[in-house]
Amino acid sequence: MVLGHGEGDPICLTVQAMTTPPPLRLKGWGKVVEIGVKSASGTLLLPNDPETGESDLGHDVPNLAVRGHEGYRLRIHAREADTPVEGHLVISFPGNSAKAKVYK
């Protein structure tokens, strides 16, 4: 789940599903981390709000498990909170490492 710094504040969320690891881009992002996940079902989706079960995204988010039942890396970028609209970028790509990495 992607949460913003302030409750109810707007955020810009971009989600990308890649078939290969993308280049690491740090410029313009306040925080960049990467984690490993396994898709047992062949589906990897951003979850809805755990309290309401609803999505505030306003549109469908793609299945991030582009190759089905595999391991994936999720690279999560967050723009600093002092910008007019908080921004997040979530990129998934195949990868088997479960190790977390903090790039910035």
C-alpha positions in Angstrom: 0.0 0.0 0.0 1.2 3.5 -0.8 0.5 6.0 1.9 1.1 9.8 1.7 2.7 11.9 4.5 -0.6 13.7 5.3 -3.9 12.0 5.6 -6.2 13.1 2.8 -3.4 15.0 0.9 -3.3 14.3 -2.8 -0.4 12.2 -4.2 0.7 11.4 -7.7 1.2 7.6 -8.1 2.9 6.1 -11.1 3.1 2.3 -11.5 5.2 0.5 -14.0 5.6 -3.2 -14.7 8.9 -4.1 -16.5 10.2 -7.3 -18.0 13.8 -6.4 -17.2 15.4 -4.3 -14.4 15.3 -0.6 -15.3 18.2 1.8 -14.8 18.5 3.1 -11.3 17.4 6.8 -11.2 17.9 8.7 -8.0 17.7 12.3 -9.3 14.5 14.1 -8.2 13.6 11.5 -5.6 13.9 12.0 -1.9 13.8 8.2 -1.1 14.4 5.1 -3.2 14.2 1.6 -1.8 13.8 -1.8 -3.3 12.3 -5.0 -1.9 11.7 -8.5 -3.1 8.3 -10.2 -3.3 7.0 -13.5 -4.5 3.8 -13.9 -6.5 2.4 -17.3 -5.7 -0.9 -16.5 -7.5 0.7 -14.9 -10.6 -0.9 -11.6 -9.6 0.7 -8.6 -7.9 -1.5 -5.7 -7.3 -1.4 -2.6 -5.1 -4.0 -3.3 -2.3 -7.0 -1.3 -1.5 -7.4 0.6 1.8 -7.3 -2.0 4.5 -9.9 -0.2 6.6 -12.5 0.5 3.8 -11.5 -2.0 1.1 -11.8 0.8 -1.4 -9.4 2.3 -3.9 -8.9 6.0 -4.2 -6.9 5.6 -7.4 -9.8 6.4 -9.8 -8.5 3.8 -12.3 -7.2 0.3 -12.6 -3.6 -0.4 -11.7 -1.9 -3.0 -13.8 -0.9 -6.4 -12.6 2.8 -6.0 -11.6 3.5 -9.7 -12.0 4.4 -9.5 -15.7 5.7 -13.0 -15.8 3.2 -14.7 -13.6 4.4 -17.0 -10.8 7.9 -15.6 -10.1 9.9 -13.5 -7.8 9.9 -9.8 -8.3 11.7 -6.7 -7.2 9.7 -3.6 -6.3 11.6 -0.4 -6.6 9.7 2.4 -4.7 10.5 6.0 -5.2 9.1 8.9 -3.1 9.4 12.5 -3.9 10.1 14.8 -0.9 7.0 15.9 1.0 7.8 19.6 0.6 6.8 19.5 -3.1 3.3 20.8 -4.1 2.0 17.2 -4.8 3.7 14.3 -3.2 4.9 11.8 -5.8 5.5 8.1 -5.7 6.8 5.7 -8.4 6.5 1.9 -8.0 8.4 -0.2 -10.6 8.2 -4.0 -10.6 10.5 -6.3 -12.5 11.5 -10.0 -12.3 14.1 -10.8 -9.6 14.6 -13.5 -7.0 16.4 -11.6 -4.2 14.3 -11.0 -1.1 16.9 -8.6 0.3 15.9 -5.0 0.8 18.1 -2.3 -0.6 18.0 1.4 0.4 19.5 3.5 -2.4 18.6 6.9 -1.0 
